[in-house]
Amino acid sequence: MSVPRLHCSCKVIFVMGNSLRMGGLVLAAILLLLTAPAQGAASDRPNILLVTVDTFRPDHLGYYGYPLDTSPHLDTLASEGVFFKQAFSSSGWTTPGLISILTSLYAPTHAVDIRGQRLNPGVETLPDALAKTGYEVPDIFFLTEIPNFENLGFTKFARRNELIHNGDEILFHWLEEEADPARPFFLYYHYRDLHLPYAAGEPYESMFMPGAFVSSMPLYGAFKWFIAREKIAIVKSNVMIERGNIDFAARDRPWVEALYDAEIRRLDTEFFGRLRRTLAKTGLDSNTVVVVSADHGEELLDRDLVGHISTFKEARLYDEITRIPLLMRLPGRLPAGRIVSEEVQNIDIMPTLLEMADIPVPQQVQGHSLLPLIERRPWTAKPLYFESSSGGYTADADQYRRRIRAVRTERWKLIDNVWDGSYELYDLVADSLESDNAIERYPVVADSLRSMLNEWVLYAQPRSYREPAVVAVQPDTAVWLGIPEILFPQDGDTLQYQGADHAVKLHWTGPSVGDYAIEYDVGVGTYHLAGEITESSSAPVYGPFQANFWNSLVLYNPWKFRVYLRDRPEAKSEWVEYHLAATGGGETELNLGLLLLQAPAAFSGVLAHSYQLGWGLLQGMGDLYWLLASCGAVDLSAYALIAALFAGVVAPVYDRMGKERSRAWAWVVGYVVFVYSTIPVLPQVWGMLSEYTLGSVRYLGIAVVVVAGVGFVLAIWRRADGRRLRACLALGLIALAYAYLLGEFARFPAERMHLVEHGLMGYVLLRALRLDLRPVWAYSASFVLAVCIGIGDECIQWVLPQRFFEVKDIQLNAVSAMLGLLLARLVGEKDEGDGRA
C-alpha cells in the first residue's frame, strides 16, 4: 500500500512542478506580449530601399533581353531577386507616376497630376504607414519642396540641405553613416539623370555611339554622323523637344538609342554598382528589400518623337511610355531569379512592401500585394488603367484639359483620346508595337473595354479623407493693406548656384504668414511656362536643388514673377525678372540647337519686344521732356548762368585747341560724365523703362549692337576702295566676337550695356587722340584710357549701396573697348595718313 501511496505522492509533486513551470512560461509569454509591438518585432522587419529612375524603359536592360551590355549590375540584382516582366506605370509623366507608387492610388484618385497640386494630407502614404510601426523614414528626396510632392509623410533629415545638392551622395551618406541597426528604415530615392538631355559623357558614349554609325561603305558612317551632328547636339543639351523642333527621321533612331544606352550604362556603373558595394560593405544587403522601378518609360523614336509627355507635350499612353522596370530583391525571403510574366502596376508596390513588413495595408489602396505572384499562389489577373494630361509639369491650362485614358488587358488595349472623342484599339498579341488600330475590325471588343474604362473613371474619382488635425496659424493680413514689394531677387538679378542651401530664396514685404499667390511667366519658346502657385510665407525657399536639376532650370530663363494676397487680387506687386546662372558660371551654353528650338517663338517675340521697346523709350523721352519743361524760370536762369560761366572758363582752351580738337574732347568729357553720373540713378531709370517697355528694356543692349552693326555694314559698303571685301570679312569676325560675348558673358541686361557703352568709349577716345598721336599710339592710348575709365566705373559702384565691384565687368569693359577700336579701324578711318578717325 505504501508503494502506491509513494508513487501517488511523487506523481503529485511532479504535476505540481510541471504546473509551476507552465505558470512561469505563461507569465513570461504574457510579459513578452505586453512589451512587444502590435506587429512583428521591429528588429525582424526588413529595411526597405525604394529606388525609382526617371524615364526608365526596361527593354534596354540586359535582364530584359537587350543584346547590348547596358546593365551588368542591374542584371545581377535581377538574378538575385524577382523580376516583373510586365510592369506598368499609371500615367505618362513623373508626378502622377511617383505619387501612385507612394500612395497606391491611381492618378485621378490622388489628383496630383497638375502643376501646383498637393496631396491631400488625409491620404495615408507608404512612409506614413511604415513610420507608424517604428520605421525611420528620412526625407532624402530632392523634390519635396515642390508643392506636388508635399504631404508624403517623410520626416526631416537634419543634413538634407547640406547634402542634397551633391548628386547621389545623400543616399550613400545615409546608408553608410545614418542607418541604425536597431531600427528598420525606409529610404526612397529618385534618380533623375536618365532624363533628357542624354549627355552621359565619356567613357559611356564611346561604348555605344560608334555602333550607331557603322557602315559597310567607306566613310559613309562618318557622313551619317556629319548629317546628324546638329540633332545630336540638341538631344544632348535640351530637356524638352517638342514636335517640329527637330525633323527626326527613322535613320536617327540608332544614335538616339545609343545616347540613351550610354545613360543607362552610366546609371548602372556609377549608381547601382556603387549601391551594391555600399550595401555589402555596411552589411545591410542581407536584410534590406531593394526595389527598383520608374515613374514612366521613354519614347526613342518608336513612333516619331523622343521623350515622354512632359518633354514633347503630347498625350500618349503607348507601352514605350507606360512600361517600367520592376525588380525586388531580399536574400532569403524572395526567390532568386524568379521571373513574373503577369501584368502588374506601380500601385501594387506599396501593398507588397507593407505585407512583406507584416504591416496592415490601408483600406484606401487601389493596388494589390504581389506576394501571391512571387510565391506562386493563386492570383486573379486584373486590367490595368491609365490616365494622363497632354503635358507634364510645364503644361499650360489647355494641355492639362486635354486628357487621355487607357485600359489594358492581357490581349487588348483601348486608348481613349478624351479631348477629341477618338479611340484606338490594339491587339497586343498580334501587334505588340501598337501600330495597327483595330477598332473598326473588333467593335464588340472595343465596346466592352469602353464600358470597363467608363466604370473605372467613376471608381477613380478623388475621395474625401479625414485630414489630420493641425493648429491653424492665423495670418495677420487683416491689419495689412499694402501692396507687396519684392525685396529679393531684384529686377535683373542673376542667381548663382552657391551658398549652403543651393536654393532659390524669395522675399517680399507683407505679413510673414499669409495666403499668397505667386504669378509666374518664365522661359521662351519651347521652355515657356506661365501659371500661378500658392504660398503661405512672405519668404519662401525653393530647394536645395541638385546641380543637374538646377542646370535644367537654367533653360527656363528668364524667370519673371509677381505676388499678391489672394483675398486682394487687385493689389499685386510689380513684376520682377531674374535669371539663374548654370553651375559652371554664367549661363548654359548657347548652341544652334537651342536657337532652333526657340526660333518660331523667338521670331514673334522679336517683333513684340521691338514694339514694346520702341514705345517704352518714347514714353521715357516724353517724361524727360516734361521734366525739363517743368523747370521754373529761376532754375532755367541758374542753369543758363552756370553754362555761361563754364563757356567763359573753357573759351581760352577752345581757342588754343582749335575747333576740331575741342569738339572731339568735348565728346570724351561729356560721355565720361554721362556714364559716371548715371551709375547712381541707373537702377531707378532702368526700373522705370522696364515698366514702360513691359520688360523689353532688357534687350536694349542687343538692339543697339544690332542697329550699330547694320550701320557699320552700310558705311563699309559705301566705300569704293578695294578694301571693302577685307573690311566686311573683318566686320564679320568682330560680329562673331560680339555674339560670343553676348552668349557667354553678357546674357543679362546690365552686362549687355557694358558691351555698348565701353565699345563707344573706345571710339570717342580714339577720335580725340588721333588728332595728335600717330595711329599706333592713338589706338594704344585709347585702349588704356578706356580700361581705366572702366575701372573707375566699378570703383564708383563699390561705394554705392546695393552695387558691387566685379573684376569680370572690368574684363568685359576692356574687351568691349577693344572691339570698339577695331570697328573704328574698319569704318571710321578716312585715310591712313590723315590723322583722323
C-alpha positions in Angstrom: 0.0 0.0 0.0 2.9 2.3 0.8 4.3 1.9 -2.7 1.2 3.1 -4.3 1.0 6.0 -1.9 4.6 6.9 -2.6 4.0 6.6 -6.2 1.0 8.8 -5.9 2.9 11.4 -3.8 5.7 11.5 -6.4 3.1 12.0 -9.1 1.5 14.9 -7.3 4.9 16.5 -6.7 5.7 16.0 -10.4 2.4 17.5 -11.5 2.9 20.5 -9.2 6.4 21.0 -10.5 5.1 21.0 -14.1 2.3 23.4 -13.2 4.8 25.8 -11.6 7.0 25.6 -14.7 3.9 26.1 -17.0 2.8 29.1 -14.9 6.2 30.6 -15.3 6.1 30.1 -19.1 2.7 31.6 -19.3 3.8 34.6 -17.2 6.8 35.1 -19.4 4.7 34.9 -22.5 2.3 37.5 -21.1 5.1 39.8 -20.3 6.6 39.3 -23.8 3.2 40.1 -25.4 2.9 43.2 -23.2 6.2 44.5 -24.2 6.2 43.6 -28.0 4.8 45.9 -30.7 1.4 45.1 -32.3 3.0 43.5 -35.4 6.3 41.6 -35.8 9.3 42.9 -33.9 11.0 45.9 -35.5 14.3 44.1 -35.5 12.8 41.3 -37.6 11.4 43.6 -40.2 13.4 44.3 -43.3 14.8 47.6 -44.2 13.3 49.0 -47.4 15.2 50.8 -50.1 12.9 52.0 -53.0 14.8 53.5 -56.0 12.9 55.0 -58.9 14.6 56.1 -62.1 13.3 58.9 -64.3 12.3 57.9 -67.8 13.4 54.3 -67.5 12.2 51.8 -70.1 13.1 48.2 -69.3 13.6 46.8 -72.8 17.1 48.4 -72.9 18.3 46.3 -69.9 20.2 43.1 -70.2 17.9 41.0 -67.9 15.0 42.0 -70.2 16.8 40.5 -73.2 18.6 43.6 -74.6 21.6 42.5 -76.7 23.9 45.3 -75.6 25.8 45.4 -72.3 24.0 48.3 -70.7 23.3 47.0 -67.2 25.6 44.4 -65.7 24.9 45.5 -62.1 21.1 45.6 -62.5 21.3 42.2 -64.3 23.0 40.8 -61.1 20.3 42.4 -58.9 17.6 40.8 -61.1 19.2 37.4 -60.9 19.3 37.6 -57.1 15.6 38.6 -56.8 12.3 38.8 -58.6 11.9 40.5 -62.0 8.4 41.6 -63.2 8.5 41.4 -66.9 5.1 43.2 -67.5 5.1 46.2 -65.1 3.4 49.5 -65.9 3.0 53.0 -64.6 -0.4 54.6 -64.0 0.5 57.7 -66.0 2.9 59.1 -68.6 4.8 61.7 -66.6 6.7 62.0 -63.4 4.5 63.5 -60.7 1.4 61.2 -61.0 3.6 58.2 -61.6 5.6 58.7 -58.4 2.6 59.7 -56.3 0.9 56.5 -57.4 3.8 54.4 -56.2 3.9 56.1 -52.7 0.1 56.0 -52.2 -1.2 53.0 -54.2 -3.7 55.3 -55.8 -4.5 55.9 -59.5 -3.6 59.3 -60.8 -7.2 60.6 -60.9 -7.7 59.4 -57.3 -4.7 61.1 -55.7 -5.4 64.1 -58.0 -1.7 65.3 -58.1 -1.5 65.4 -61.9 -1.4 69.1 -62.4 1.4 71.5 -61.6 0.9 73.1 -58.2 -1.5 70.4 -56.8 -0.8 69.0 -53.3 -1.6 65.5 -52.0 -4.5 65.5 -49.5 -2.9 65.3 -46.0 -5.5 62.7 -45.2 -4.1 60.1 -47.6 -2.0 57.5 -45.8 1.2 57.1 -47.8 3.8 54.4 -47.7 6.1 56.5 -45.5 3.1 57.2 -43.2 2.2 53.5 -42.8 5.8 52.5 -42.1 6.5 55.3 -39.7 3.6 54.3 -37.5 5.2 51.0 -36.9 8.6 52.2 -36.0 10.3 52.7 -39.4 12.7 55.6 -39.9 11.5 57.5 -43.0 14.0 60.3 -43.6 13.5 62.8 -46.4 16.3 62.5 -49.0 14.0 63.1 -52.0 15.1 66.2 -53.9 11.6 67.3 -55.0 9.8 67.5 -51.6 9.9 71.3 -51.7 7.8 71.4 -54.8 4.0 71.6 -54.0 3.3 68.4 -56.0 5.4 66.4 -53.6 4.3 67.8 -50.2 2.5 65.7 -47.6 4.2 62.4 -48.5 5.0 61.6 -44.8 8.7 61.7 -44.8 10.5 63.1 -41.7 13.0 65.8 -41.7 16.6 64.8 -42.2 18.9 67.3 -40.4 21.7 67.2 -43.1 19.4 67.1 -46.1 20.0 70.7 -47.2 23.8 70.2 -46.8 23.9 67.0 -48.9 21.1 67.1 -51.4 22.9 69.3 -53.9 25.8 66.8 -54.4 24.2 64.3 -56.7 23.6 60.9 -55.2 25.8 61.4 -52.2 22.9 62.0 -49.8 21.7 58.4 -50.4 25.1 56.8 -49.9 25.9 59.0 -46.9 22.7 57.9 -45.2 23.4 54.2 -45.8 27.0 54.5 -44.5 26.6 57.0 -41.7 22.9 57.3 -40.5 21.4 53.8 -40.6 20.6 52.5 -37.1 20.9 48.6 -36.8 18.3 48.6 -34.1 15.6 50.4 -36.1 14.4 49.5 -39.6 14.4 52.2 -42.2 12.5 53.1 -45.4 14.6 55.1 -47.9 13.1 56.5 -51.1 15.4 57.9 -53.7 14.6 59.2 -57.2 17.5 59.1 -59.8 16.9 61.8 -62.4 19.9 61.8 -64.7 18.4 59.3 -67.2 16.0 62.1 -68.3 16.7 64.3 -71.3 19.2 65.7 -72.2 21.0 62.4 -73.0 24.6 63.5 -72.2 26.3 60.6 -70.3 29.8 61.7 -71.4 32.8 59.5 -71.6 33.6 56.7 -71.5 29.9 55.7 -71.8 29.1 57.3 -75.1 32.1 55.7 -76.8 30.7 52.3 -75.8 27.6 52.7 -77.9 27.7 55.7 -80.3 30.2 54.1 -82.8 27.8 51.3 -83.4 25.1 53.7 -84.4 27.1 54.9 -87.4 28.6 51.6 -88.6 28.5 51.1 -92.4 30.0 48.7 -94.8 30.7 51.6 -97.2 33.9 53.5 -96.6 33.4 56.9 -95.0 29.6 56.6 -95.1 29.4 56.2 -91.3 31.3 59.5 -90.9 28.9 61.1 -93.4 25.9 59.9 -91.4 27.4 61.4 -88.2 28.0 64.7 -90.0 24.4 64.9 -91.1 23.1 64.1 -87.6 25.6 66.2 -85.6 23.2 69.2 -85.1 20.4 66.9 -84.0 22.7 65.1 -81.6 23.7 68.4 -80.1 20.0 69.2 -79.5 19.3 65.8 -77.8 22.4 66.2 -75.7 21.5 69.7 -74.5 17.8 70.1 -74.2 15.3 69.0 -71.5 12.3 69.4 -73.9 12.0 68.6 -77.6 8.6 69.3 -79.0 7.3 68.2 -82.4 8.6 70.4 -85.1 11.7 71.5 -83.3 13.7 68.7 -85.0 12.8 66.8 -88.2 13.6 63.4 -86.9 13.9 60.5 -89.4 13.9 56.7 -89.0 17.7 56.8 -89.6 18.1 58.8 -86.4 16.9 56.1 -84.1 20.2 54.2 -83.8 22.1 57.2 -82.4 19.1 58.2 -80.2 19.1 54.8 -78.6 22.9 54.8 -78.4 22.8 58.0 -76.3 20.1 56.5 -74.1 22.0 53.3 -73.7 25.1 55.3 -72.6 22.9 57.0 -69.9 21.8 53.6 -68.7 25.3 52.3 -68.5 26.4 55.4 -66.5 23.4 54.8 -64.2 24.3 51.1 -63.8 28.0 51.8 -63.2 28.0 54.9 -61.1 24.8 54.4 -59.2 23.8 50.7 -59.0 27.4 49.4 -58.9 28.2 51.7 -56.0 24.9 50.8 -54.3 25.7 47.1 -54.4 29.1 47.8 -52.9 27.7 50.1 -50.2 25.1 47.6 -49.1 27.7 44.8 -48.9 30.2 47.0 -47.1 27.7 48.1 -44.5 26.1 44.6 -44.0 22.7 46.0 -45.0 22.2 43.8 -48.1 21.1 40.7 -46.1 18.1 42.5 -44.5 17.2 45.2 -47.0 14.5 44.9 -49.6 15.8 46.6 -52.7 13.1 47.7 -55.1 14.0 49.3 -58.5 11.3 50.9 -60.6 10.5 54.1 -62.5 8.0 56.9 -62.9 7.3 56.1 -66.6 9.1 54.9 -69.7 10.5 56.8 -72.7 9.9 57.1 -76.4 13.0 56.7 -78.5 11.6 57.3 -82.0 9.4 54.3 -81.6 7.0 56.5 -83.5 8.3 59.9 -84.3 9.3 61.7 -81.1 12.0 61.5 -78.4 11.0 61.8 -74.7 7.6 61.5 -73.0 4.5 63.5 -72.2 6.4 66.2 -70.2 9.1 66.7 -72.9 7.1 66.7 -76.1 3.8 67.9 -74.7 1.6 65.4 -76.5 -0.8 62.9 -74.9 0.5 59.3 -75.4 0.0 56.1 -73.4 1.7 53.6 -75.7 3.7 50.8 -74.0 7.0 52.6 -74.5 5.7 55.4 -72.3 3.9 53.3 -69.6 6.0 50.2 -69.3 8.5 50.4 -66.4 11.1 48.1 -64.8 10.2 46.5 -61.5 12.5 44.2 -59.6 12.6 43.3 -55.9 15.5 41.7 -54.0 15.6 40.3 -50.4 18.0 37.4 -49.8 16.4 34.5 -48.0 12.9 35.9 -48.4 12.3 36.5 -52.1 13.3 33.7 -54.6 16.3 34.4 -56.6 15.9 34.5 -60.4 12.1 34.5 -60.3 10.5 36.0 -63.4 6.9 37.1 -63.2 5.2 37.4 -66.5 1.7 38.6 -65.4 0.8 42.2 -65.8 1.2 44.4 -62.7 1.2 48.1 -62.0 3.0 50.7 -59.9 0.1 50.9 -57.5 0.9 47.4 -56.4 4.3 48.3 -54.9 3.0 49.8 -51.7 0.8 46.9 -50.6 3.5 44.4 -51.5 6.1 46.1 -49.3 3.7 46.5 -46.4 2.8 42.8 -46.5 6.5 41.9 -46.6 7.0 44.0 -43.4 3.9 42.4 -41.8 2.1 45.8 -41.6 -1.7 46.2 -42.2 -2.4 47.7 -45.7 -4.6 50.8 -45.5 -8.1 50.3 -46.8 -7.7 53.2 -49.2 -5.2 51.5 -51.5 -6.2 50.5 -55.0 -3.3 48.2 -55.7 -2.8 44.6 -54.6 0.1 42.8 -53.0 2.3 40.9 -55.4 3.4 38.3 -52.9 1.0 35.7 -54.3 2.6 36.1 -57.7 6.1 35.9 -56.2 5.2 32.8 -54.1 3.2 31.3 -56.9 0.0 31.3 -55.0 -3.4 31.8 -56.7 -3.7 35.2 -58.4 -6.5 36.8 -60.3 -5.4 38.9 -63.2 -6.8 42.5 -63.3 -7.0 45.0 -66.0 -4.6 48.0 -65.9 -5.8 51.5 -66.1 -4.0 54.7 -67.1 -4.8 58.5 -67.3 -2.7 61.5 -68.2 -2.8 65.0 -69.4 -1.3 66.2 -72.7 1.7 67.8 -70.9 3.6 67.3 -67.7 4.9 69.8 -65.2 5.4 72.5 -67.8 2.0 72.1 -69.4 -0.4 75.0 -69.9 -4.1 75.0 -68.9 -5.2 73.8 -72.3 -2.8 70.9 -72.2 -4.0 69.9 -68.7 -7.5 69.8 -70.0 -6.6 67.5 -72.9 -6.9 64.1 -71.2 -6.0 60.7 -72.4 -7.0 57.4 -70.8 -6.4 53.7 -71.5 -7.3 50.2 -70.3 -5.0 47.2 -70.9 -5.7 43.5 -70.6 -3.5 40.5 -71.4 -4.5 40.8 -75.1 -6.2 44.1 -75.7 -5.5 47.8 -75.1 -8.0 50.6 -75.7 -6.9 54.2 -75.7 -9.4 57.0 -75.2 -8.3 60.4 -76.6 -10.7 62.2 -74.5 -10.2 65.7 -76.0 -11.4 64.7 -79.5 -13.5 61.7 -78.7 -11.4 59.2 -80.8 -10.4 55.7 -79.7 -7.6 53.3 -80.6 -7.7 49.6 -80.1 -4.7 47.3 -80.3 -4.4 43.5 -80.3 -1.3 43.1 -78.2 -0.7 39.5 -79.2 -0.7 40.2 -83.0 0.5 43.8 -82.7 2.8 44.3 -79.8 4.1 47.6 -81.2 0.6 49.1 -81.2 0.9 50.2 -84.8 -2.4 48.9 -86.3 -5.6 50.4 -84.9 -8.1 47.6 -85.0 -11.1 49.4 -83.6 -13.1 49.0 -86.9 -12.4 45.3 -87.0 -13.4 44.5 -83.4 -16.3 46.8 -82.4 -17.6 44.4 -79.7 -14.2 44.2 -78.0 -14.0 48.0 -78.2 -17.4 48.4 -76.6 -16.6 46.1 -73.8 -13.3 47.8 -73.0 -15.0 51.2 -73.3 -17.6 50.1 -70.7 -14.7 49.0 -68.4 -12.9 52.3 -68.8 -16.1 54.3 -68.1 -16.7 52.3 -64.9 -13.1 52.9 -63.8 -13.4 56.7 -64.4 -16.2 56.7 -61.8 -14.3 54.5 -59.4 -11.1 56.5 -59.7 -12.6 59.9 -58.7 -10.8 61.8 -55.9 -12.0 60.7 -52.5 -12.7 62.5 -49.2 -10.3 61.9 -46.4 -10.3 62.8 -42.7 -7.4 65.2 -42.6 -5.1 65.2 -39.5 -5.8 67.9 -37.0 -3.5 70.9 -37.3 -3.0 74.0 -35.3 -4.1 76.8 -37.6 -1.8 79.8 -37.8 -3.8 82.9 -38.2 -2.4 85.2 -40.9 -2.2 88.8 -40.0 -3.5 90.0 -43.3 -6.4 91.9 -41.7 -4.1 94.6 -40.4 -2.0 94.9 -43.5 -3.5 96.6 -46.6 -0.3 97.4 -48.5 0.9 96.2 -51.9 3.7 93.6 -51.7 7.1 94.8 -52.8 9.5 92.2 -53.9 12.8 92.6 -51.9 14.7 89.7 -53.4 15.6 89.0 -56.1 15.8 92.4 -57.6 14.8 93.0 -61.2 17.7 92.0 -63.5 19.5 89.9 -60.8 21.4 86.7 -61.7 21.2 84.0 -59.0 24.3 81.8 -58.8 24.4 78.1 -57.7 26.2 78.8 -54.4 25.8 79.1 -50.7 25.0 76.4 -48.2 21.4 75.8 -49.4 21.7 75.8 -53.2 18.2 77.1 -53.3 16.1 80.0 -54.7 15.0 82.2 -51.8 12.3 84.8 -52.4 11.3 87.6 -50.1 8.7 90.4 -50.3 7.0 92.8 -47.9 3.8 91.9 -46.2 2.6 89.5 -43.4 5.2 86.8 -42.7 2.3 84.3 -42.7 -0.4 84.8 -45.3 -2.4 83.4 -48.1 -0.2 84.5 -51.1 -0.3 83.7 -54.8 2.8 83.8 -57.0 2.0 84.6 -60.6 4.9 83.5 -62.8 5.9 83.7 -66.5 9.2 82.0 -67.3 11.2 80.9 -70.4 10.6 81.4 -74.1 9.6 79.2 -77.0 9.6 75.5 -76.0 10.6 76.4 -72.5 7.8 79.0 -71.9 5.7 78.3 -68.8 3.1 80.5 -67.1 0.7 80.0 -64.2 0.2 80.5 -60.5 1.1 78.8 -57.3 0.1 79.5 -53.7 2.4 80.2 -50.8 1.9 80.7 -47.0 5.0 82.7 -46.3 6.5 86.0 -47.5 9.9 84.4 -47.6 9.6 81.1 -49.3 12.6 78.9 -50.2 12.6 76.6 -53.1 15.4 74.0 -52.9 18.0 72.9 -52.3 18.5 71.6 -55.8 20.9 69.0 -57.2 23.4 70.6 -59.6 22.0 68.8 -62.7 18.4 69.8 -61.7 19.5 73.4 -61.3 21.1 73.4 -64.7 17.8 72.2 -66.2 16.0 75.1 -64.6 18.5 77.5 -66.2 17.0 76.5 -69.6 13.8 78.3 -68.5 15.5 81.7 -68.2 14.3 84.4 -67.8 12.2 83.9 -64.6 9.5 86.5 -64.1 7.0 86.7 -61.2 4.9 88.9 -59.0 2.9 88.2 -55.8 -0.3 89.3 -54.1 -2.6 88.3 -51.2 -5.3 86.0 -52.6 -8.1 88.0 -50.9 -6.7 91.2 -52.5 -6.0 90.3 -56.2 -6.2 94.0 -57.1 -3.0 94.7 -55.1 -0.3 92.9 -57.0 3.4 93.6 -56.8 5.4 94.8 -59.7 6.8 92.1 -62.0 10.4 91.1 -61.2 12.6 89.3 -63.7 15.7 87.4 -62.8 18.0 84.7 -64.3 19.6 81.6 -63.0 23.3 81.0 -63.8 24.5 77.5 -64.6 26.7 75.7 -62.0 29.7 76.3 -64.2 29.2 80.1 -64.1 27.3 82.3 -66.4 24.6 80.8 -68.5 24.1 77.4 -70.2 26.0 77.0 -73.4 24.4 78.9 -76.3 24.2 76.5 -79.2 22.5 76.3 -82.6 20.2 73.5 -81.4 18.7 75.7 -78.6 18.2 78.5 -81.1 16.4 76.1 -83.5 14.1 75.0 -80.6 13.2 78.6 -79.8 13.2 80.0 -83.3 9.4 80.1 -84.0 8.5 81.8 -80.8 11.7 83.9 -80.9 10.7 85.5 -84.2 7.3 86.6 -83.0 9.0 87.6 -79.7 11.4 89.9 -81.6 8.6 91.7 -83.2 6.7 92.1 -79.9 9.8 93.2 -77.9 10.8 95.6 -80.6 7.4 97.3 -80.5 7.4 97.4 -76.7 11.0 98.7 -76.5 10.4 101.5 -79.0 7.1 102.6 -77.5 8.6 102.4 -74.0 11.6 104.5 -74.9 9.3 107.1 -76.5 7.4 107.3 -73.2 10.7 107.7 -71.3 11.8 110.5 -73.6 8.4 112.1 -73.1 8.9 112.0 -69.4 12.3 113.6 -69.8 10.8 116.4 -71.9 8.1 117.1 -69.4 10.8 117.1 -66.6 12.7 119.7 -68.5 9.6 121.7 -69.4 8.5 121.8 -65.8 11.7 123.6 -64.7 10.8 127.0 -63.3 12.2 130.3 -64.7 14.6 130.6 -61.7 16.0 127.1 -62.3 16.5 127.8 -66.0 18.2 131.1 -65.3 20.6 129.3 -62.9 21.4 126.7 -65.4 22.0 129.4 -68.1 24.3 131.2 -65.7 26.3 128.1 -65.0 26.6 127.3 -68.7 27.8 130.9 -69.4 30.4 130.6 -66.7 31.5 127.3 -68.0 31.8 128.7 -71.5 33.9 131.5 -70.3 36.3 129.2 -68.5 36.7 126.9 -71.5 36.8 129.6 -74.2 40.6 130.1 -73.9 41.2 126.3 -74.0 38.9 126.2 -77.1 40.9 128.9 -78.8 44.2 127.1 -78.2 43.0 123.6 -79.1 41.0 124.7 -82.1 37.5 123.7 -83.2 38.1 120.1 -84.2 40.1 119.1 -81.1 37.7 120.9 -78.8 34.7 119.1 -80.2 36.4 115.7 -80.0 37.5 116.2 -76.4 34.1 117.7 -75.5 32.6 114.4 -76.7 35.0 112.5 -74.5 34.4 114.5 -71.4 30.7 114.7 -71.9 30.4 110.9 -72.4 32.5 110.0 -69.4 30.5 112.4 -67.2 27.3 110.9 -68.6 28.5 107.3 -67.8 29.6 108.1 -64.3 26.7 110.4 -63.4 24.1 107.8 -64.4 25.6 105.0 -62.2 23.7 106.0 -59.0 20.4 106.6 -60.8 20.6 103.7 -63.3 18.5 101.2 -61.2 15.7 103.7 -60.9 15.8 104.7 -64.6 16.1 101.0 -65.6 13.1 100.2 -63.4 11.0 102.9 -65.0 12.0 101.9 -68.5 11.3 98.3 -67.6 7.7 99.3 -66.6 7.2 101.4 -69.8 8.6 98.6 -72.1 6.9 95.8 -70.2 10.3 94.3 -69.5 11.7 94.6 -73.1 14.3 97.1 -72.0 16.5 94.1 -71.1 17.1 93.8 -74.9 18.2 97.4 -75.3 21.9 96.5 -75.4 21.3 93.8 -78.1 19.2 96.3 -80.1 21.9 98.9 -80.0 24.6 96.4 -81.1 22.4 95.1 -84.0 21.5 98.6 -85.2 25.1 99.7 -85.0 26.2 96.6 -86.9 23.8 97.4 -89.7 25.1 100.9 -89.8 28.7 99.7 -90.0 27.9 97.4 -92.9 26.3 100.2 -94.8 29.2 102.5 -94.1 31.7 99.9 -95.3 29.6 99.2 -98.4 29.6 102.8 -99.4 33.4 102.8 -99.6 34.6 102.5 -103.2 38.1 101.4 -102.5 39.5 97.9 -102.8 39.4 97.2 -99.1 35.6 96.8 -99.0 35.7 93.0 -99.0 38.5 92.8 -96.5 36.6 95.2 -94.2 33.4 93.1 -94.5 35.3 89.9 -93.5 36.9 91.6 -90.6 33.5 93.0 -89.5 32.1 89.5 -89.7 34.8 88.3 -87.3 34.1 91.1 -84.9 30.3 90.3 -85.1 31.1 86.7 -84.1 33.2 88.0 -81.2 30.2 90.2 -80.1 27.9 87.2 -80.4 30.2 85.1 -78.3 30.4 87.8 -75.6 26.6 88.1 -75.6 26.1 84.4 -75.4 28.9 83.6 -72.9 29.3 86.6 -70.6 26.5 89.1 -71.3 23.3 87.2 -71.3 21.9 89.5 -68.6 20.6 93.1 -69.2 23.3 95.1 -67.2 26.1 93.2 -68.8 24.8 93.8 -72.3 25.0 97.5 -71.7 28.7 97.2 -70.9 29.3 95.9 -74.4 27.7 99.1 -75.8 28.9 101.9 -73.6 32.5 100.8 -73.3 32.8 100.0 -77.0 31.6 103.5 -77.7 34.1 104.8 -75.1 37.0 103.4 -77.0 35.7 105.0 -80.2 35.2 108.6 -78.8 38.7 108.4 -77.2 40.3 107.4 -80.5 38.6 110.3 -82.3 40.3 112.8 -79.9 43.7 111.1 -79.6 44.2 110.5 -83.4 44.3 114.3 -83.9 47.7 114.5 -82.1 49.2 110.9 -82.0 50.3 108.5 -84.6 47.8 105.7 -85.2 49.6 103.0 -83.2 50.0 105.3 -80.2 46.4 106.6 -80.5 44.9 103.1 -80.5 47.1 102.0 -77.6 46.3 105.1 -75.5 42.6 104.9 -76.3 42.5 101.2 -75.1 44.4 102.0 -71.9 42.3 105.1 -71.1 39.1 103.1 -71.8 40.2 100.4 -69.4 41.0 103.0 -66.7 37.6 104.6 -67.1 36.0 101.1 -66.8 37.9 100.6 -63.5 36.6 103.9 -62.3 33.1 102.8 -63.2 33.4 99.7 -61.0 35.0 101.8 -58.2 32.0 104.1 -58.1 29.7 101.1 -57.9 31.9 99.8 -55.0 30.9 102.7 -52.7 27.3 102.8 -53.7 24.7 100.8 -51.7 23.4 97.6 -53.4 26.1 97.9 -56.1 29.2 95.7 -56.5 32.8 95.9 -57.8 33.2 93.0 -60.2 36.5 92.0 -61.9 34.5 90.3 -64.6 32.9 93.6 -65.6 36.4 95.2 -65.9 37.4 92.4 -68.2 34.2 92.8 -70.2 34.7 96.6 -70.4 38.2 96.1 -71.8 37.1 93.6 -74.4 34.3 95.9 -75.4 36.7 98.8 -75.8 39.0 96.7 -77.9 36.1 95.7 -80.2 35.0 99.3 -80.5 38.5 100.3 -81.6 38.5 97.5 -84.2 35.2 98.8 -85.6 36.7 102.3 -85.7 39.6 100.9 -87.6 37.3 99.3 -90.2 34.7 102.0 -90.6 35.8 105.3 -89.1 39.2 105.9 -90.8 39.1 108.2 -93.8 42.7 107.8 -94.8 45.6 106.0 -93.1 47.7 109.1 -93.0 45.2 112.0 -92.4 45.4 111.7 -88.7 41.6 111.5 -88.2 39.2 108.7 -87.2 
